[in-house]
Amino acid sequence: MRIAIVGAGYVGLTTSACLVKLGHKVTCCDALEDRIEKLRHGRVPIYEPGLEDLLKEGIASGDLTFTSCGRECVADADAIFLAVGTPSLPNGDIDLGQLENASRGIAPHLKGGAVVIVKSTVTAGTSSRIREVIAETRRSLDFSVASNPEFLREGSAVDDFMCPDRIVFGTDDARAAAIMREIYASLSEQGVPILATTTTNAELIKHAANAFLALKIGFINEVSDLCERSGGDVTAVARGIGLDKRIGQNFLTPGPGFGGSCFPKDTRAFAAAGRRHGTRQALVELLIERNELRKRRLAERIVAEAGLRRGSRVAVLGLAFKAGTDDARESPALPIIEHLQRAGVHVTAHDPQAGENALRQNPAIELAPTPYEAVRGADALVVLTEWEDYAVLDMARIAGMMRGRYLFDFRNVLPIDQKNRHNFHCIRLGRRSFRPGDAAPSGSGAAYASRSVAAPPS
């Protein structure tokens, strides 16, 4: 099938490369000509494992092409995916401006019978609005609109597309449903479940799914605080919870709060939709509030427990909102760093991929080329992203380079335990913390109860 993708961002590029892998011919267009020129030469503007190789493979086969010309992109396409940005409005709702502009841009070039597929994350009723926008330009055109939300995790997007838990699409006519089934026929034949529903249901599924996953993160963060106060170990508790098949292990790891381009935006949009329709989503609204509060409380904890003053130095390891990506959008690291900077603390940071993206949002961050350079002369070390690089650090070397002895491991990844402490004062989320001079207990870390260094802020 001939497919067009409008938008060469994270979702658009992953969708383009993977649809070619499924056997389709794809043309991807974007208004940024410089981006298109780089893509034509196989240079990918984002970091996503496996994506660059897949794009180059598609380009080499001739089945994947890039253009900045809308007519060239969509004129012969049977299906057109819209994968443009849908940023948040001040009230938390979705800004459909880019999506509507893209729809108006392609409308004059659509062939009869084409199916326009909304891939961007949107609120319920958006597909109907896109139908209206296109019809305003082409009143006599016979076309269909479908919704096909993406469930791609940054850092594993290619695998998520090629081996998904399910494929969800919404249509309001038989032709669109047939096209959607044809697009994903090869995955369906491999046994991937297909959920075919209405456009409104598909739009709601996306936001409801992300809101529920964000709730799991918020829940385990609250449980983590309780573990610290009561002497429990959140690692053991989360495993015990997750072994229940009704709950599952995923999204039960405590941290400094959720971030990125999806969960913050999608929970705000879900809550805004509830307010708009007179059905407030109270759990999600509280989740949003608690997620923001958590970042501030953890920053205050660093300052208070390490006794930081103006001129103190803090090393931050991790700027991406999660490991495996260069995305620093709404990363919990950034507001935590900003709080430290407002307290007069100098911050030096390291991230394997997201350093430059974080620097664009906060130019006052000093970037270090390695974790060891970041900790040189630091009074405290804070881990905010769970990169595997940090799980294999030489802690003896770290101890020799730091001025202070405070470690705030807010991802519970540092290779340090009660027998290998290097005189550190180590604070971990939901787990036993170590003070210099503490006696090592005889039992395993998950089996004994002990006091925390300090009760976590509520």
Backbone torsions as a table, in degrees:
resi	resn	phi	psi	omega
1	MET	NA	146.0	176.1
2	ARG	-90.9	122.1	-173.9
3	ILE	-125.9	140.6	174.2
4	ALA	-112.7	142.1	175.8
5	ILE	-121.0	121.0	178.0
6	VAL	-101.1	110.4	-177.7
7	GLY	117.3	113.5	-177.9
8	ALA	-106.1	45.1	174.7
9	GLY	-94.4	-157.3	-175.8
10	TYR	-58.2	-52.0	-178.0
11	VAL	-70.9	-42.8	-178.0
12	GLY	-62.3	-42.8	-178.9
13	LEU	-69.9	-42.3	178.5
14	THR	-63.4	-43.9	178.7
15	THR	-62.7	-42.8	-179.9
16	SER	-59.7	-52.6	-176.1
17	ALA	-63.3	-41.0	-176.0
18	CYS	-74.9	-34.8	177.4
19	LEU	-66.1	-34.5	174.0
20	VAL	-63.3	-41.8	178.5
21	LYS	-61.2	-28.9	178.7
22	LEU	-81.5	-3.1	174.6
23	GLY	107.3	9.3	-178.9
24	HIS	-97.6	162.0	172.4
25	LYS	-99.6	125.7	-170.4
26	VAL	-126.9	135.3	169.1
27	THR	-117.9	126.5	-179.1
28	CYS	-111.0	130.2	-180.0
29	CYS	-124.6	152.6	179.3
30	ASP	-153.3	147.7	-179.0
31	ALA	-72.6	-17.9	-179.3
32	LEU	-82.9	100.3	-174.9
33	GLU	-64.7	-34.6	178.9
34	ASP	-63.8	-40.2	177.4
35	ARG	-64.1	-43.5	-179.6
36	ILE	-62.5	-41.0	-179.5
37	GLU	-63.5	-41.1	177.9
38	LYS	-65.2	-41.3	-179.1
39	LEU	-64.8	-35.2	178.4
40	ARG	-60.0	-27.2	179.2
41	HIS	-99.5	13.3	175.6
42	GLY	78.5	16.2	179.1
43	ARG	-96.2	115.8	-173.7
44	VAL	-94.1	130.5	-175.8
45	PRO	-80.7	-2.9	-179.8
46	ILE	-127.5	159.7	175.6
47	TYR	-97.9	117.4	176.3
48	GLU	-150.7	114.4	-176.0
49	PRO	-52.0	127.9	176.5
50	GLY	86.5	-15.5	-174.5
51	LEU	-71.3	-43.4	-177.3
52	GLU	-60.9	-44.4	179.6
53	ASP	-63.1	-39.8	-179.3
54	LEU	-67.2	-40.1	177.7
55	LEU	-64.3	-44.7	179.7
56	LYS	-62.6	-37.7	177.9
57	GLU	-62.7	-42.7	179.3
58	GLY	-67.4	-39.5	178.2
59	ILE	-64.9	-44.3	-179.1
60	ALA	-62.0	-34.0	-179.4
61	SER	-77.2	-15.4	-176.9
62	GLY	84.6	0.4	-178.0
63	ASP	-89.1	-7.8	177.7
64	LEU	-126.1	120.9	178.8
65	THR	-129.1	159.3	-179.2
66	PHE	-127.0	144.5	179.5
67	THR	-153.1	156.3	173.0
68	SER	-103.3	5.2	-178.3
69	CYS	-100.4	115.6	-178.9
70	GLY	-61.4	-41.8	-179.6
71	ARG	-62.1	-46.5	179.9
72	GLU	-60.8	-32.6	-176.4
73	CYS	-73.7	-46.7	-166.7
74	VAL	-106.1	-12.4	-170.1
75	ALA	-56.9	-39.2	-177.4
76	ASP	-105.0	8.0	-173.5
77	ALA	-80.9	137.5	173.3
78	ASP	-80.4	-31.9	-180.0
79	ALA	-135.1	137.0	-178.8
80	ILE	-125.2	114.3	177.7
81	PHE	-89.0	129.6	173.5
82	LEU	-98.3	113.7	-175.7
83	ALA	-130.0	55.8	-179.5
84	VAL	-104.7	170.7	-175.7
85	GLY	-68.1	143.9	174.0
86	THR	-131.1	74.1	-174.5
87	PRO	-69.9	169.2	180.0
88	SER	-79.7	144.2	168.3
89	LEU	-88.3	166.0	-179.0
90	PRO	-55.7	-29.7	-179.9
91	ASN	-87.1	4.9	179.3
92	GLY	93.4	-14.1	-179.9
93	ASP	-72.5	173.9	-176.9
94	ILE	-90.6	135.0	174.0
95	ASP	-88.0	112.1	-177.4
96	LEU	-91.0	9.2	-174.8
97	GLY	-55.8	-50.5	-178.8
98	GLN	-65.3	-37.6	-179.4
99	LEU	-67.7	-42.4	178.3
100	GLU	-67.1	-39.9	177.9
101	ASN	-63.9	-40.2	177.6
102	ALA	-63.6	-39.5	179.4
103	SER	-64.5	-43.6	177.1
104	ARG	-64.5	-35.0	-178.6
105	GLY	-67.3	-36.2	-177.7
106	ILE	-88.3	-20.2	-173.6
107	ALA	-51.7	-45.8	-177.6
108	PRO	-65.6	-16.3	-172.1
109	HIS	-108.6	-2.5	-178.2
110	LEU	-70.2	139.8	174.8
111	LYS	-89.2	159.6	178.9
112	GLY	-60.4	138.4	179.6
113	GLY	86.1	-1.8	-178.8
114	ALA	-67.1	151.0	176.6
115	VAL	-114.0	119.6	177.0
116	VAL	-93.2	123.0	-172.3
117	ILE	-114.4	119.7	178.6
118	VAL	-81.8	109.3	177.6
119	LYS	-95.8	-26.6	178.8
120	SER	-60.7	151.1	177.8
121	THR	-77.6	122.3	-173.1
122	VAL	-139.4	168.5	177.7
123	THR	-89.4	166.2	-176.9
124	ALA	-58.6	133.0	179.2
125	GLY	99.2	-5.6	-176.7
126	THR	-66.8	-40.1	-179.6
127	SER	-58.9	-39.1	177.1
128	SER	-63.6	-37.7	178.7
129	ARG	-67.0	-38.7	178.9
130	ILE	-65.6	-37.5	175.4
131	ARG	-58.8	-43.7	179.6
132	GLU	-63.3	-42.6	-178.2
133	VAL	-61.9	-46.1	-179.3
134	ILE	-67.3	-39.9	-179.0
135	ALA	-65.2	-28.3	177.3
136	GLU	-61.0	-32.6	-179.8
137	THR	-91.0	-37.3	-175.9
138	ARG	-125.9	75.3	-174.0
139	ARG	-63.2	-30.1	-176.5
140	SER	-95.1	-0.9	-176.3
141	LEU	-73.2	133.5	174.4
142	ASP	-91.7	107.8	-178.0
143	PHE	-146.6	168.9	178.6
144	SER	-128.7	159.0	175.2
145	VAL	-126.5	137.3	178.7
146	ALA	-131.8	161.1	174.2
147	SER	-117.6	130.6	-178.9
148	ASN	-139.9	76.8	-175.8
149	PRO	-61.3	146.9	177.7
150	GLU	-95.5	149.1	176.7
151	PHE	-128.4	57.3	-175.0
152	LEU	-100.4	129.0	174.8
153	ARG	-95.1	129.4	176.9
154	GLU	-61.5	134.0	-176.4
155	GLY	100.2	-18.2	177.2
156	SER	-145.4	30.1	-172.3
157	ALA	-64.5	-40.4	-178.7
158	VAL	-63.9	-46.7	177.9
159	ASP	-63.3	-38.7	-180.0
160	ASP	-64.1	-34.9	179.2
161	PHE	-74.8	-44.0	-174.1
162	MET	-80.9	-24.6	-179.6
163	CYS	-131.8	63.5	-173.5
164	PRO	-79.6	158.6	172.3
165	ASP	-66.7	-37.2	179.8
166	ARG	-163.9	162.1	172.5
167	ILE	-117.7	125.8	-179.9
168	VAL	-112.3	128.3	170.1
169	PHE	-141.2	147.7	178.7
170	GLY	-120.3	133.9	177.8
171	THR	-139.4	161.2	178.2
172	ASP	-123.1	12.5	173.7
173	ASP	-153.4	160.7	-173.2
174	ALA	-67.4	-36.0	-178.4
175	ARG	-62.9	-45.9	179.9
176	ALA	-62.7	-39.9	179.5
177	ALA	-62.9	-39.9	-180.0
178	ALA	-65.5	-40.5	178.3
179	ILE	-64.2	-42.8	-179.3
180	MET	-63.3	-41.2	178.6
181	ARG	-65.7	-35.7	178.8
182	GLU	-68.1	-39.6	-180.0
183	ILE	-58.6	-43.3	-174.6
184	TYR	-103.3	20.3	-175.6
185	ALA	-57.9	-42.3	-176.1
186	SER	-66.9	-35.3	177.0
187	LEU	-72.2	-38.0	177.3
188	SER	-61.6	-39.5	179.5
189	GLU	-65.8	-24.4	177.5
190	GLN	-83.4	-0.5	177.0
191	GLY	98.8	7.1	177.7
192	VAL	-68.8	126.8	179.5
193	PRO	-63.8	137.8	177.7
194	ILE	-113.7	125.7	173.7
195	LEU	-109.9	108.8	177.0
196	ALA	-100.9	124.2	-175.9
197	THR	-145.9	-162.0	177.6
198	THR	-85.0	164.4	179.7
199	THR	-62.8	-40.9	-179.8
200	THR	-63.7	-43.2	178.6
201	ASN	-62.1	-42.9	-179.6
202	ALA	-61.6	-41.2	178.9
203	GLU	-64.4	-40.2	178.8
204	LEU	-69.1	-36.8	-179.9
205	ILE	-58.5	-44.2	-178.5
206	LYS	-59.9	-52.2	-177.1
207	HIS	-69.0	-38.5	179.6
208	ALA	-66.0	-38.6	179.3
209	ALA	-63.4	-47.3	-179.1
210	ASN	-67.6	-35.5	177.3
211	ALA	-64.2	-40.1	-179.9
212	PHE	-66.6	-42.5	178.7
213	LEU	-64.4	-39.5	176.8
214	ALA	-63.7	-36.1	176.4
215	LEU	-62.8	-36.9	176.8
216	LYS	-62.7	-41.1	178.2
217	ILE	-64.5	-47.1	178.6
218	GLY	-60.4	-38.5	-179.6
219	PHE	-64.5	-48.1	-177.2
220	ILE	-68.8	-27.1	174.2
221	ASN	-66.3	-39.5	176.5
222	GLU	-66.6	-42.0	177.8
223	VAL	-62.0	-37.7	178.7
224	SER	-59.0	-43.3	178.2
225	ASP	-62.6	-40.6	179.1
226	LEU	-65.2	-38.6	177.9
227	CYS	-60.2	-42.9	-179.6
228	GLU	-63.8	-41.4	-178.2
229	ARG	-69.7	-33.8	-172.9
230	SER	-98.3	-5.9	-178.7
231	GLY	86.6	17.7	177.5
232	GLY	-87.3	179.0	178.4
233	ASP	-126.7	113.0	-174.2
234	VAL	-63.7	-25.7	178.6
235	THR	-63.1	-46.2	178.6
236	ALA	-69.2	-39.9	-179.3
237	VAL	-64.6	-45.5	-179.6
238	ALA	-63.4	-38.3	178.1
239	ARG	-65.3	-42.0	178.3
240	GLY	-63.1	-38.7	176.6
241	ILE	-66.1	-47.4	-172.2
242	GLY	-69.7	-21.0	177.7
243	LEU	-69.4	-16.4	171.5
244	ASP	-71.2	117.4	-175.0
245	LYS	-61.9	-22.0	177.1
246	ARG	-72.1	-17.8	-176.3
247	ILE	-108.8	-54.5	179.7
248	GLY	85.5	159.2	-174.5
249	GLN	-81.3	-25.3	-172.4
250	ASN	-68.8	146.6	176.3
251	PHE	64.7	31.4	175.6
252	LEU	-121.2	37.7	176.9
253	THR	-113.5	122.1	-178.4
254	PRO	-69.1	156.0	179.7
255	GLY	-168.3	-166.4	-177.2
256	PRO	-84.1	12.9	-179.0
257	GLY	114.6	157.9	-179.9
258	PHE	-85.0	152.8	179.7
259	GLY	-149.6	-154.3	179.5
260	GLY	92.7	-171.8	-175.0
261	SER	-87.7	-6.7	-173.2
262	CYS	-110.9	-66.2	-169.9
263	PHE	-58.7	-47.6	179.1
264	PRO	-61.1	-46.0	-179.0
265	LYS	-66.4	-42.7	-174.9
266	ASP	-72.1	-36.4	176.7
267	THR	-68.0	-38.6	176.4
268	ARG	-62.8	-41.9	-179.3
269	ALA	-66.8	-39.6	179.7
270	PHE	-64.1	-43.1	178.0
271	ALA	-65.3	-40.5	179.1
272	ALA	-64.2	-39.2	177.9
273	ALA	-63.1	-39.8	177.7
274	GLY	-61.5	-42.7	178.5
275	ARG	-65.6	-41.0	-177.6
276	ARG	-64.0	-35.0	-178.1
277	HIS	-96.8	7.6	177.3
278	GLY	72.9	23.7	178.1
279	THR	-131.3	76.8	-174.7
280	ARG	-55.8	135.4	176.9
281	GLN	-95.1	81.8	-169.3
282	ALA	-63.3	-40.1	179.5
283	LEU	-61.3	-43.7	-177.8
284	VAL	-70.3	-38.0	177.8
285	GLU	-62.5	-42.0	177.4
286	LEU	-66.7	-39.1	177.4
287	LEU	-56.7	-46.7	-179.6
288	ILE	-59.5	-45.3	-180.0
289	GLU	-62.5	-45.2	-178.0
290	ARG	-68.9	-33.5	179.0
291	ASN	-65.3	-40.1	177.3
292	GLU	-69.4	-40.5	-180.0
293	LEU	-63.0	-36.9	-176.6
294	ARG	-60.2	-43.0	-178.6
295	LYS	-62.5	-42.2	179.5
296	ARG	-66.8	-41.8	-178.8
297	ARG	-65.2	-39.1	179.0
298	LEU	-67.2	-37.4	176.5
299	ALA	-63.6	-43.2	178.3
300	GLU	-63.6	-34.7	179.6
301	ARG	-65.4	-40.1	178.8
302	ILE	-60.3	-48.8	-177.8
303	VAL	-62.7	-45.1	-174.4
304	ALA	-71.0	-48.2	-173.2
305	GLU	-73.9	-31.3	178.7
306	ALA	-88.7	-5.5	-179.6
307	GLY	62.7	39.8	-175.8
308	LEU	-72.0	145.7	178.4
309	ARG	-131.6	175.9	174.7
310	ARG	-58.0	131.5	-178.7
311	GLY	94.1	-10.4	176.0
312	SER	-65.8	157.2	-178.7
313	ARG	-119.3	132.3	178.6
314	VAL	-125.7	133.4	173.6
315	ALA	-98.2	129.5	177.5
316	VAL	-113.1	125.2	176.3
317	LEU	-106.4	110.9	179.0
318	GLY	108.8	118.0	178.4
319	LEU	-121.1	-24.6	176.0
320	ALA	-66.1	152.8	-178.8
321	PHE	-69.9	-19.0	174.1
322	LYS	-158.2	163.8	178.4
323	ALA	-70.9	153.5	176.2
324	GLY	90.6	6.6	-178.9
325	THR	-144.2	160.5	173.7
326	ASP	-101.1	14.2	-175.3
327	ASP	-84.5	120.0	177.5
328	ALA	-110.2	10.8	-179.8
329	ARG	-64.1	125.2	-179.4
330	GLU	52.4	30.1	176.1
331	SER	-65.1	134.5	177.0
332	PRO	-58.4	-24.1	-179.3
333	ALA	-60.7	-36.0	-171.6
334	LEU	-69.8	-48.5	176.3
335	PRO	-66.0	-30.7	176.2
336	ILE	-64.6	-44.4	177.8
337	ILE	-63.7	-42.6	-179.8
338	GLU	-61.1	-38.2	177.7
339	HIS	-64.2	-42.7	178.4
340	LEU	-62.6	-41.6	-179.4
341	GLN	-65.6	-38.7	177.4
342	ARG	-64.5	-25.6	177.4
343	ALA	-82.7	3.5	178.0
344	GLY	87.5	12.9	-178.4
345	VAL	-89.0	137.2	176.4
346	HIS	-87.2	127.4	-176.0
347	VAL	-112.6	124.9	170.3
348	THR	-113.7	130.6	-172.5
349	ALA	-129.0	158.1	174.6
350	HIS	-137.1	142.5	170.7
351	ASP	-151.0	136.8	-177.4
352	PRO	-64.3	-24.5	-174.3
353	GLN	-133.9	-32.2	-167.0
354	ALA	-99.0	8.8	-175.2
355	GLY	-56.8	-50.8	-176.8
356	GLU	-66.6	-38.3	179.0
357	ASN	-65.5	-37.9	177.2
358	ALA	-68.6	-37.4	-178.8
359	LEU	-63.7	-31.9	177.2
360	ARG	-64.3	-29.2	179.9
361	GLN	-88.3	-28.9	179.6
362	ASN	-141.8	87.8	-177.7
363	PRO	-64.2	-11.9	-178.0
364	ALA	-80.5	-7.7	177.1
365	ILE	-74.1	133.3	173.2
366	GLU	-91.9	121.2	-179.2
367	LEU	-91.3	136.6	176.8
368	ALA	-110.4	146.0	-177.2
369	PRO	-73.4	-22.1	-180.0
370	THR	-139.4	160.2	175.4
371	PRO	-60.4	-34.7	-177.9
372	TYR	-68.5	-37.7	176.3
373	GLU	-68.0	-32.8	179.9
374	ALA	-64.5	-36.3	-174.4
375	VAL	-87.2	-5.5	-177.1
376	ARG	-58.8	119.6	177.4
377	GLY	74.4	10.0	-176.3
378	ALA	-78.2	144.4	174.3
379	ASP	-83.4	-24.4	179.9
380	ALA	-150.6	151.5	177.3
381	LEU	-120.2	132.5	-179.0
382	VAL	-126.0	125.6	176.8
383	VAL	-101.7	122.8	-174.7
384	LEU	-123.1	-5.9	175.0
385	THR	-135.8	141.0	-169.9
386	GLU	-88.8	44.9	178.3
387	TRP	-62.8	139.9	177.4
388	GLU	-61.4	-28.0	178.3
389	ASP	-54.2	-35.0	-174.9
390	TYR	-81.9	-17.3	179.5
391	ALA	-78.9	-8.4	-178.7
392	VAL	-121.9	19.9	179.3
393	LEU	-66.1	149.0	174.8
394	ASP	-82.0	98.7	-173.5
395	MET	-69.0	-27.4	175.1
396	ALA	-65.5	-40.7	177.5
397	ARG	-66.3	-41.0	177.0
398	ILE	-57.9	-45.9	-178.8
399	ALA	-60.5	-36.6	-178.8
400	GLY	-73.1	-19.1	-176.7
401	MET	-99.3	-22.3	-179.0
402	MET	-82.0	152.0	174.1
403	ARG	-85.6	-39.6	179.6
404	GLY	-100.8	-172.9	-176.3
405	ARG	-131.4	22.4	-178.4
406	TYR	-97.6	124.9	174.5
407	LEU	-117.6	127.2	174.1
408	PHE	-115.2	95.1	-176.8
409	ASP	-93.0	85.8	-175.6
410	PHE	-84.5	10.2	170.4
411	ARG	-124.8	1.8	178.9
412	ASN	51.9	49.4	-177.2
413	VAL	-119.5	-17.9	-174.9
414	LEU	-64.0	141.2	-178.5
415	PRO	-79.8	70.7	-178.4
416	ILE	-140.2	137.4	177.3
417	ASP	-141.8	-172.7	-173.8
418	GLN	-64.9	-17.8	179.5
419	LYS	-101.1	-3.4	-174.2
420	ASN	-140.7	70.8	-169.2
421	ARG	-110.1	-18.8	177.4
422	HIS	51.2	35.8	177.1
423	ASN	63.6	22.8	178.2
424	PHE	-80.8	151.1	166.8
425	HIS	-99.2	100.6	-168.8
426	CYS	-109.5	119.5	178.9
427	ILE	-108.7	123.1	-178.9
428	ARG	-122.2	155.2	-177.7
429	LEU	-81.3	121.0	173.9
430	GLY	70.5	15.0	-177.8
431	ARG	-137.4	168.2	179.4
432	ARG	-61.7	135.2	175.7
433	SER	-102.0	154.7	-176.0
434	PHE	-113.3	139.0	170.3
435	ARG	-111.3	150.2	173.6
436	PRO	-56.8	131.9	178.4
437	GLY	91.4	-8.4	176.5
438	ASP	-62.2	140.8	174.8
439	ALA	-75.9	136.7	177.9
440	ALA	-72.2	128.2	179.3
441	PRO	-71.0	158.7	-178.1
442	SER	-81.9	-25.2	-178.1
443	GLY	-85.2	177.3	177.6
444	SER	-75.4	158.7	-176.1
445	GLY	-60.7	-29.7	-176.7
446	ALA	-89.7	-8.9	-169.9
447	ALA	-101.6	-15.3	-176.2
448	TYR	-112.4	159.7	175.4
449	ALA	-111.7	139.8	176.8
450	SER	-152.3	166.4	-179.7
451	ARG	-70.1	155.3	173.8
452	SER	-87.5	166.9	173.6
453	VAL	-61.9	-44.8	176.6
454	ALA	-155.5	150.1	177.9
455	ALA	-67.2	135.0	179.4
456	PRO	-66.4	149.0	179.5
457	PRO	-66.5	145.9	179.3
458	SER	-90.3	NA	NA
